[in-house]
Amino acid sequence: MKLKEYSKKNYSEWVIRNSLYWFSNHSKWSLEESEESWSVSIQEDEENALQELDRLINDYLLREKIMKKTEGVREKIALKVLQSIEEKIN
């Protein structure tokens, strides 16, 4: 069993949980939370499994950054679509 620690300063719960959801195809895992970090216990100690978890963590970290940067634009698009639908109904 391998233990990996992720600081809460650098990794949100959204990043960790989404990564682990997809990591389930590669290995069994368990998640523990402390005040300062996320602790992931991985059943397989294979290098491939660890690399896949790191890849998924990186992927979701980038997705989170993109979501934050585009939040305003996405909200404006959604509002415009809803206004358009309302205009067609009335």
Phi and psi restraints in degrees (range 20) as a CNS / XPLOR table:
assign (resid 1 and name C) (resid 2 and name N)
       (resid 2 and name CA) (resid 2 and name C) 1.0 -117.4 20.0 2
assign (resid 2 and name N) (resid 2 and name CA)
       (resid 2 and name C) (resid 3 and name N) 1.0 138.2 20.0 2
assign (resid 2 and name C) (resid 3 and name N)
       (resid 3 and name CA) (resid 3 and name C) 1.0 -111.3 20.0 2
assign (resid 3 and name N) (resid 3 and name CA)
       (resid 3 and name C) (resid 4 and name N) 1.0 128.8 20.0 2
assign (resid 3 and name C) (resid 4 and name N)
       (resid 4 and name CA) (resid 4 and name C) 1.0 -120.5 20.0 2
assign (resid 4 and name N) (resid 4 and name CA)
       (resid 4 and name C) (resid 5 and name N) 1.0 136.7 20.0 2
assign (resid 4 and name C) (resid 5 and name N)
       (resid 5 and name CA) (resid 5 and name C) 1.0 -109.9 20.0 2
assign (resid 5 and name N) (resid 5 and name CA)
       (resid 5 and name C) (resid 6 and name N) 1.0 139.2 20.0 2
assign (resid 5 and name C) (resid 6 and name N)
       (resid 6 and name CA) (resid 6 and name C) 1.0 -131.4 20.0 2
assign (resid 6 and name N) (resid 6 and name CA)
       (resid 6 and name C) (resid 7 and name N) 1.0 124.3 20.0 2
assign (resid 6 and name C) (resid 7 and name N)
       (resid 7 and name CA) (resid 7 and name C) 1.0 -69.3 20.0 2
assign (resid 7 and name N) (resid 7 and name CA)
       (resid 7 and name C) (resid 8 and name N) 1.0 136.1 20.0 2
assign (resid 7 and name C) (resid 8 and name N)
       (resid 8 and name CA) (resid 8 and name C) 1.0 -68.4 20.0 2
assign (resid 8 and name N) (resid 8 and name CA)
       (resid 8 and name C) (resid 9 and name N) 1.0 -19.1 20.0 2
assign (resid 8 and name C) (resid 9 and name N)
       (resid 9 and name CA) (resid 9 and name C) 1.0 -67.1 20.0 2
assign (resid 9 and name N) (resid 9 and name CA)
       (resid 9 and name C) (resid 10 and name N) 1.0 -30.9 20.0 2
assign (resid 9 and name C) (resid 10 and name N)
       (resid 10 and name CA) (resid 10 and name C) 1.0 -105.3 20.0 2
assign (resid 10 and name N) (resid 10 and name CA)
       (resid 10 and name C) (resid 11 and name N) 1.0 -21.1 20.0 2
assign (resid 10 and name C) (resid 11 and name N)
       (resid 11 and name CA) (resid 11 and name C) 1.0 -133.0 20.0 2
assign (resid 11 and name N) (resid 11 and name CA)
       (resid 11 and name C) (resid 12 and name N) 1.0 121.1 20.0 2
assign (resid 11 and name C) (resid 12 and name N)
       (resid 12 and name CA) (resid 12 and name C) 1.0 -79.1 20.0 2
assign (resid 12 and name N) (resid 12 and name CA)
       (resid 12 and name C) (resid 13 and name N) 1.0 166.1 20.0 2
assign (resid 12 and name C) (resid 13 and name N)
       (resid 13 and name CA) (resid 13 and name C) 1.0 -62.1 20.0 2
assign (resid 13 and name N) (resid 13 and name CA)
       (resid 13 and name C) (resid 14 and name N) 1.0 -37.7 20.0 2
assign (resid 13 and name C) (resid 14 and name N)
       (resid 14 and name CA) (resid 14 and name C) 1.0 -58.0 20.0 2
assign (resid 14 and name N) (resid 14 and name CA)
       (resid 14 and name C) (resid 15 and name N) 1.0 -45.9 20.0 2
assign (resid 14 and name C) (resid 15 and name N)
       (resid 15 and name CA) (resid 15 and name C) 1.0 -62.5 20.0 2
assign (resid 15 and name N) (resid 15 and name CA)
       (resid 15 and name C) (resid 16 and name N) 1.0 -48.9 20.0 2
assign (resid 15 and name C) (resid 16 and name N)
       (resid 16 and name CA) (resid 16 and name C) 1.0 -64.8 20.0 2
assign (resid 16 and name N) (resid 16 and name CA)
       (resid 16 and name C) (resid 17 and name N) 1.0 -50.0 20.0 2
assign (resid 16 and name C) (resid 17 and name N)
       (resid 17 and name CA) (resid 17 and name C) 1.0 -67.7 20.0 2
assign (resid 17 and name N) (resid 17 and name CA)
       (resid 17 and name C) (resid 18 and name N) 1.0 -39.0 20.0 2
assign (resid 17 and name C) (resid 18 and name N)
       (resid 18 and name CA) (resid 18 and name C) 1.0 -65.7 20.0 2
assign (resid 18 and name N) (resid 18 and name CA)
       (resid 18 and name C) (resid 19 and name N) 1.0 -40.7 20.0 2
assign (resid 18 and name C) (resid 19 and name N)
       (resid 19 and name CA) (resid 19 and name C) 1.0 -62.1 20.0 2
assign (resid 19 and name N) (resid 19 and name CA)
       (resid 19 and name C) (resid 20 and name N) 1.0 -45.0 20.0 2
assign (resid 19 and name C) (resid 20 and name N)
       (resid 20 and name CA) (resid 20 and name C) 1.0 -68.4 20.0 2
assign (resid 20 and name N) (resid 20 and name CA)
       (resid 20 and name C) (resid 21 and name N) 1.0 -32.8 20.0 2
assign (resid 20 and name C) (resid 21 and name N)
       (resid 21 and name CA) (resid 21 and name C) 1.0 -56.6 20.0 2
assign (resid 21 and name N) (resid 21 and name CA)
       (resid 21 and name C) (resid 22 and name N) 1.0 -48.8 20.0 2
assign (resid 21 and name C) (resid 22 and name N)
       (resid 22 and name CA) (resid 22 and name C) 1.0 -77.6 20.0 2
assign (resid 22 and name N) (resid 22 and name CA)
       (resid 22 and name C) (resid 23 and name N) 1.0 -23.7 20.0 2
assign (resid 22 and name C) (resid 23 and name N)
       (resid 23 and name CA) (resid 23 and name C) 1.0 -70.7 20.0 2
assign (resid 23 and name N) (resid 23 and name CA)
       (resid 23 and name C) (resid 24 and name N) 1.0 -19.8 20.0 2
assign (resid 23 and name C) (resid 24 and name N)
       (resid 24 and name CA) (resid 24 and name C) 1.0 -55.9 20.0 2
assign (resid 24 and name N) (resid 24 and name CA)
       (resid 24 and name C) (resid 25 and name N) 1.0 -24.8 20.0 2
assign (resid 24 and name C) (resid 25 and name N)
       (resid 25 and name CA) (resid 25 and name C) 1.0 -70.8 20.0 2
assign (resid 25 and name N) (resid 25 and name CA)
       (resid 25 and name C) (resid 26 and name N) 1.0 -18.4 20.0 2
assign (resid 25 and name C) (resid 26 and name N)
       (resid 26 and name CA) (resid 26 and name C) 1.0 -104.3 20.0 2
assign (resid 26 and name N) (resid 26 and name CA)
       (resid 26 and name C) (resid 27 and name N) 1.0 -31.8 20.0 2
assign (resid 26 and name C) (resid 27 and name N)
       (resid 27 and name CA) (resid 27 and name C) 1.0 -164.6 20.0 2
assign (resid 27 and name N) (resid 27 and name CA)
       (resid 27 and name C) (resid 28 and name N) 1.0 156.8 20.0 2
assign (resid 27 and name C) (resid 28 and name N)
       (resid 28 and name CA) (resid 28 and name C) 1.0 -80.5 20.0 2
assign (resid 28 and name N) (resid 28 and name CA)
       (resid 28 and name C) (resid 29 and name N) 1.0 147.1 20.0 2
assign (resid 28 and name C) (resid 29 and name N)
       (resid 29 and name CA) (resid 29 and name C) 1.0 -147.4 20.0 2
assign (resid 29 and name N) (resid 29 and name CA)
       (resid 29 and name C) (resid 30 and name N) 1.0 164.9 20.0 2
assign (resid 29 and name C) (resid 30 and name N)
       (resid 30 and name CA) (resid 30 and name C) 1.0 -139.5 20.0 2
assign (resid 30 and name N) (resid 30 and name CA)
       (resid 30 and name C) (resid 31 and name N) 1.0 151.2 20.0 2
assign (resid 30 and name C) (resid 31 and name N)
       (resid 31 and name CA) (resid 31 and name C) 1.0 -120.9 20.0 2
assign (resid 31 and name N) (resid 31 and name CA)
       (resid 31 and name C) (resid 32 and name N) 1.0 130.8 20.0 2
assign (resid 31 and name C) (resid 32 and name N)
       (resid 32 and name CA) (resid 32 and name C) 1.0 -122.0 20.0 2
assign (resid 32 and name N) (resid 32 and name CA)
       (resid 32 and name C) (resid 33 and name N) 1.0 145.5 20.0 2
assign (resid 32 and name C) (resid 33 and name N)
       (resid 33 and name CA) (resid 33 and name C) 1.0 -122.1 20.0 2
assign (resid 33 and name N) (resid 33 and name CA)
       (resid 33 and name C) (resid 34 and name N) 1.0 133.7 20.0 2
assign (resid 33 and name C) (resid 34 and name N)
       (resid 34 and name CA) (resid 34 and name C) 1.0 -118.4 20.0 2
assign (resid 34 and name N) (resid 34 and name CA)
       (resid 34 and name C) (resid 35 and name N) 1.0 -178.2 20.0 2
assign (resid 34 and name C) (resid 35 and name N)
       (resid 35 and name CA) (resid 35 and name C) 1.0 -63.4 20.0 2
assign (resid 35 and name N) (resid 35 and name CA)
       (resid 35 and name C) (resid 36 and name N) 1.0 -31.6 20.0 2
assign (resid 35 and name C) (resid 36 and name N)
       (resid 36 and name CA) (resid 36 and name C) 1.0 -110.6 20.0 2
assign (resid 36 and name N) (resid 36 and name CA)
       (resid 36 and name C) (resid 37 and name N) 1.0 -15.1 20.0 2
assign (resid 36 and name C) (resid 37 and name N)
       (resid 37 and name CA) (resid 37 and name C) 1.0 -152.0 20.0 2
assign (resid 37 and name N) (resid 37 and name CA)
       (resid 37 and name C) (resid 38 and name N) 1.0 166.8 20.0 2
assign (resid 37 and name C) (resid 38 and name N)
       (resid 38 and name CA) (resid 38 and name C) 1.0 -104.7 20.0 2
assign (resid 38 and name N) (resid 38 and name CA)
       (resid 38 and name C) (resid 39 and name N) 1.0 133.1 20.0 2
assign (resid 38 and name C) (resid 39 and name N)
       (resid 39 and name CA) (resid 39 and name C) 1.0 -117.0 20.0 2
assign (resid 39 and name N) (resid 39 and name CA)
       (resid 39 and name C) (resid 40 and name N) 1.0 118.6 20.0 2
assign (resid 39 and name C) (resid 40 and name N)
       (resid 40 and name CA) (resid 40 and name C) 1.0 -109.8 20.0 2
assign (resid 40 and name N) (resid 40 and name CA)
       (resid 40 and name C) (resid 41 and name N) 1.0 120.7 20.0 2
assign (resid 40 and name C) (resid 41 and name N)
       (resid 41 and name CA) (resid 41 and name C) 1.0 -97.5 20.0 2
assign (resid 41 and name N) (resid 41 and name CA)
       (resid 41 and name C) (resid 42 and name N) 1.0 125.3 20.0 2
assign (resid 41 and name C) (resid 42 and name N)
       (resid 42 and name CA) (resid 42 and name C) 1.0 -111.6 20.0 2
assign (resid 42 and name N) (resid 42 and name CA)
       (resid 42 and name C) (resid 43 and name N) 1.0 128.6 20.0 2
assign (resid 42 and name C) (resid 43 and name N)
       (resid 43 and name CA) (resid 43 and name C) 1.0 -65.5 20.0 2
assign (resid 43 and name N) (resid 43 and name CA)
       (resid 43 and name C) (resid 44 and name N) 1.0 -44.5 20.0 2
assign (resid 43 and name C) (resid 44 and name N)
       (resid 44 and name CA) (resid 44 and name C) 1.0 -88.0 20.0 2
assign (resid 44 and name N) (resid 44 and name CA)
       (resid 44 and name C) (resid 45 and name N) 1.0 136.2 20.0 2
assign (resid 44 and name C) (resid 45 and name N)
       (resid 45 and name CA) (resid 45 and name C) 1.0 -101.4 20.0 2
assign (resid 45 and name N) (resid 45 and name CA)
       (resid 45 and name C) (resid 46 and name N) 1.0 18.6 20.0 2
assign (resid 45 and name C) (resid 46 and name N)
       (resid 46 and name CA) (resid 46 and name C) 1.0 -71.9 20.0 2
assign (resid 46 and name N) (resid 46 and name CA)
       (resid 46 and name C) (resid 47 and name N) 1.0 142.5 20.0 2
assign (resid 46 and name C) (resid 47 and name N)
       (resid 47 and name CA) (resid 47 and name C) 1.0 -60.8 20.0 2
assign (resid 47 and name N) (resid 47 and name CA)
       (resid 47 and name C) (resid 48 and name N) 1.0 -37.1 20.0 2
assign (resid 47 and name C) (resid 48 and name N)
       (resid 48 and name CA) (resid 48 and name C) 1.0 -61.4 20.0 2
assign (resid 48 and name N) (resid 48 and name CA)
       (resid 48 and name C) (resid 49 and name N) 1.0 -41.7 20.0 2
assign (resid 48 and name C) (resid 49 and name N)
       (resid 49 and name CA) (resid 49 and name C) 1.0 -65.3 20.0 2
assign (resid 49 and name N) (resid 49 and name CA)
       (resid 49 and name C) (resid 50 and name N) 1.0 -43.3 20.0 2
assign (resid 49 and name C) (resid 50 and name N)
       (resid 50 and name CA) (resid 50 and name C) 1.0 -65.0 20.0 2
assign (resid 50 and name N) (resid 50 and name CA)
       (resid 50 and name C) (resid 51 and name N) 1.0 -39.1 20.0 2
assign (resid 50 and name C) (resid 51 and name N)
       (resid 51 and name CA) (resid 51 and name C) 1.0 -65.5 20.0 2
assign (resid 51 and name N) (resid 51 and name CA)
       (resid 51 and name C) (resid 52 and name N) 1.0 -38.6 20.0 2
assign (resid 51 and name C) (resid 52 and name N)
       (resid 52 and name CA) (resid 52 and name C) 1.0 -65.6 20.0 2
assign (resid 52 and name N) (resid 52 and name CA)
       (resid 52 and name C) (resid 53 and name N) 1.0 -41.2 20.0 2
assign (resid 52 and name C) (resid 53 and name N)
       (resid 53 and name CA) (resid 53 and name C) 1.0 -62.6 20.0 2
assign (resid 53 and name N) (resid 53 and name CA)
       (resid 53 and name C) (resid 54 and name N) 1.0 -44.6 20.0 2
assign (resid 53 and name C) (resid 54 and name N)
       (resid 54 and name CA) (resid 54 and name C) 1.0 -60.9 20.0 2
assign (resid 54 and name N) (resid 54 and name CA)
       (resid 54 and name C) (resid 55 and name N) 1.0 -39.1 20.0 2
assign (resid 54 and name C) (resid 55 and name N)
       (resid 55 and name CA) (resid 55 and name C) 1.0 -63.6 20.0 2
assign (resid 55 and name N) (resid 55 and name CA)
       (resid 55 and name C) (resid 56 and name N) 1.0 -44.7 20.0 2
assign (resid 55 and name C) (resid 56 and name N)
       (resid 56 and name CA) (resid 56 and name C) 1.0 -66.0 20.0 2
assign (resid 56 and name N) (resid 56 and name CA)
       (resid 56 and name C) (resid 57 and name N) 1.0 -41.2 20.0 2
assign (resid 56 and name C) (resid 57 and name N)
       (resid 57 and name CA) (resid 57 and name C) 1.0 -59.4 20.0 2
assign (resid 57 and name N) (resid 57 and name CA)
       (resid 57 and name C) (resid 58 and name N) 1.0 -46.9 20.0 2
assign (resid 57 and name C) (resid 58 and name N)
       (resid 58 and name CA) (resid 58 and name C) 1.0 -61.4 20.0 2
assign (resid 58 and name N) (resid 58 and name CA)
       (resid 58 and name C) (resid 59 and name N) 1.0 -43.3 20.0 2
assign (resid 58 and name C) (resid 59 and name N)
       (resid 59 and name CA) (resid 59 and name C) 1.0 -58.8 20.0 2
assign (resid 59 and name N) (resid 59 and name CA)
       (resid 59 and name C) (resid 60 and name N) 1.0 -49.9 20.0 2
assign (resid 59 and name C) (resid 60 and name N)
       (resid 60 and name CA) (resid 60 and name C) 1.0 -72.7 20.0 2
assign (resid 60 and name N) (resid 60 and name CA)
       (resid 60 and name C) (resid 61 and name N) 1.0 -26.7 20.0 2
assign (resid 60 and name C) (resid 61 and name N)
       (resid 61 and name CA) (resid 61 and name C) 1.0 -65.2 20.0 2
assign (resid 61 and name N) (resid 61 and name CA)
       (resid 61 and name C) (resid 62 and name N) 1.0 -43.7 20.0 2
assign (resid 61 and name C) (resid 62 and name N)
       (resid 62 and name CA) (resid 62 and name C) 1.0 -65.6 20.0 2
assign (resid 62 and name N) (resid 62 and name CA)
       (resid 62 and name C) (resid 63 and name N) 1.0 -41.1 20.0 2
assign (resid 62 and name C) (resid 63 and name N)
       (resid 63 and name CA) (resid 63 and name C) 1.0 -60.1 20.0 2
assign (resid 63 and name N) (resid 63 and name CA)
       (resid 63 and name C) (resid 64 and name N) 1.0 -42.0 20.0 2
assign (resid 63 and name C) (resid 64 and name N)
       (resid 64 and name CA) (resid 64 and name C) 1.0 -63.3 20.0 2
assign (resid 64 and name N) (resid 64 and name CA)
       (resid 64 and name C) (resid 65 and name N) 1.0 -43.0 20.0 2
assign (resid 64 and name C) (resid 65 and name N)
       (resid 65 and name CA) (resid 65 and name C) 1.0 -62.5 20.0 2
assign (resid 65 and name N) (resid 65 and name CA)
       (resid 65 and name C) (resid 66 and name N) 1.0 -42.3 20.0 2
assign (resid 65 and name C) (resid 66 and name N)
       (resid 66 and name CA) (resid 66 and name C) 1.0 -64.5 20.0 2
assign (resid 66 and name N) (resid 66 and name CA)
       (resid 66 and name C) (resid 67 and name N) 1.0 -42.3 20.0 2
assign (resid 66 and name C) (resid 67 and name N)
       (resid 67 and name CA) (resid 67 and name C) 1.0 -59.6 20.0 2
assign (resid 67 and name N) (resid 67 and name CA)
       (resid 67 and name C) (resid 68 and name N) 1.0 -42.8 20.0 2
assign (resid 67 and name C) (resid 68 and name N)
       (resid 68 and name CA) (resid 68 and name C) 1.0 -65.8 20.0 2
assign (resid 68 and name N) (resid 68 and name CA)
       (resid 68 and name C) (resid 69 and name N) 1.0 -40.6 20.0 2
assign (resid 68 and name C) (resid 69 and name N)
       (resid 69 and name CA) (resid 69 and name C) 1.0 -72.3 20.0 2
assign (resid 69 and name N) (resid 69 and name CA)
       (resid 69 and name C) (resid 70 and name N) 1.0 -27.3 20.0 2
assign (resid 69 and name C) (resid 70 and name N)
       (resid 70 and name CA) (resid 70 and name C) 1.0 -104.2 20.0 2
assign (resid 70 and name N) (resid 70 and name CA)
       (resid 70 and name C) (resid 71 and name N) 1.0 6.4 20.0 2
assign (resid 70 and name C) (resid 71 and name N)
       (resid 71 and name CA) (resid 71 and name C) 1.0 -56.9 20.0 2
assign (resid 71 and name N) (resid 71 and name CA)
       (resid 71 and name C) (resid 72 and name N) 1.0 -46.5 20.0 2
assign (resid 71 and name C) (resid 72 and name N)
       (resid 72 and name CA) (resid 72 and name C) 1.0 -61.8 20.0 2
assign (resid 72 and name N) (resid 72 and name CA)
       (resid 72 and name C) (resid 73 and name N) 1.0 -43.1 20.0 2
assign (resid 72 and name C) (resid 73 and name N)
       (resid 73 and name CA) (resid 73 and name C) 1.0 -65.3 20.0 2
assign (resid 73 and name N) (resid 73 and name CA)
       (resid 73 and name C) (resid 74 and name N) 1.0 -44.0 20.0 2
assign (resid 73 and name C) (resid 74 and name N)
       (resid 74 and name CA) (resid 74 and name C) 1.0 -63.2 20.0 2
assign (resid 74 and name N) (resid 74 and name CA)
       (resid 74 and name C) (resid 75 and name N) 1.0 -38.5 20.0 2
assign (resid 74 and name C) (resid 75 and name N)
       (resid 75 and name CA) (resid 75 and name C) 1.0 -65.2 20.0 2
assign (resid 75 and name N) (resid 75 and name CA)
       (resid 75 and name C) (resid 76 and name N) 1.0 -41.0 20.0 2
assign (resid 75 and name C) (resid 76 and name N)
       (resid 76 and name CA) (resid 76 and name C) 1.0 -64.3 20.0 2
assign (resid 76 and name N) (resid 76 and name CA)
       (resid 76 and name C) (resid 77 and name N) 1.0 -40.6 20.0 2
assign (resid 76 and name C) (resid 77 and name N)
       (resid 77 and name CA) (resid 77 and name C) 1.0 -63.2 20.0 2
assign (resid 77 and name N) (resid 77 and name CA)
       (resid 77 and name C) (resid 78 and name N) 1.0 -46.7 20.0 2
assign (resid 77 and name C) (resid 78 and name N)
       (resid 78 and name CA) (resid 78 and name C) 1.0 -61.8 20.0 2
assign (resid 78 and name N) (resid 78 and name CA)
       (resid 78 and name C) (resid 79 and name N) 1.0 -42.4 20.0 2
assign (resid 78 and name C) (resid 79 and name N)
       (resid 79 and name CA) (resid 79 and name C) 1.0 -62.6 20.0 2
assign (resid 79 and name N) (resid 79 and name CA)
       (resid 79 and name C) (resid 80 and name N) 1.0 -43.3 20.0 2
assign (resid 79 and name C) (resid 80 and name N)
       (resid 80 and name CA) (resid 80 and name C) 1.0 -62.4 20.0 2
assign (resid 80 and name N) (resid 80 and name CA)
       (resid 80 and name C) (resid 81 and name N) 1.0 -42.2 20.0 2
assign (resid 80 and name C) (resid 81 and name N)
       (resid 81 and name CA) (resid 81 and name C) 1.0 -63.1 20.0 2
assign (resid 81 and name N) (resid 81 and name CA)
       (resid 81 and name C) (resid 82 and name N) 1.0 -45.2 20.0 2
assign (resid 81 and name C) (resid 82 and name N)
       (resid 82 and name CA) (resid 82 and name C) 1.0 -64.6 20.0 2
assign (resid 82 and name N) (resid 82 and name CA)
       (resid 82 and name C) (resid 83 and name N) 1.0 -38.7 20.0 2
assign (resid 82 and name C) (resid 83 and name N)
       (resid 83 and name CA) (resid 83 and name C) 1.0 -64.3 20.0 2
assign (resid 83 and name N) (resid 83 and name CA)
       (resid 83 and name C) (resid 84 and name N) 1.0 -40.0 20.0 2
assign (resid 83 and name C) (resid 84 and name N)
       (resid 84 and name CA) (resid 84 and name C) 1.0 -63.3 20.0 2
assign (resid 84 and name N) (resid 84 and name CA)
       (resid 84 and name C) (resid 85 and name N) 1.0 -42.6 20.0 2
assign (resid 84 and name C) (resid 85 and name N)
       (resid 85 and name CA) (resid 85 and name C) 1.0 -63.9 20.0 2
assign (resid 85 and name N) (resid 85 and name CA)
       (resid 85 and name C) (resid 86 and name N) 1.0 -42.9 20.0 2
assign (resid 85 and name C) (resid 86 and name N)
       (resid 86 and name CA) (resid 86 and name C) 1.0 -62.7 20.0 2
assign (resid 86 and name N) (resid 86 and name CA)
       (resid 86 and name C) (resid 87 and name N) 1.0 -40.1 20.0 2
assign (resid 86 and name C) (resid 87 and name N)
       (resid 87 and name CA) (resid 87 and name C) 1.0 -63.9 20.0 2
assign (resid 87 and name N) (resid 87 and name CA)
       (resid 87 and name C) (resid 88 and name N) 1.0 -38.1 20.0 2
assign (resid 87 and name C) (resid 88 and name N)
       (resid 88 and name CA) (resid 88 and name C) 1.0 -69.5 20.0 2
assign (resid 88 and name N) (resid 88 and name CA)
       (resid 88 and name C) (resid 89 and name N) 1.0 -32.6 20.0 2
assign (resid 88 and name C) (resid 89 and name N)
       (resid 89 and name CA) (resid 89 and name C) 1.0 -71.9 20.0 2
assign (resid 89 and name N) (resid 89 and name CA)
       (resid 89 and name C) (resid 90 and name N) 1.0 -39.5 20.0 2
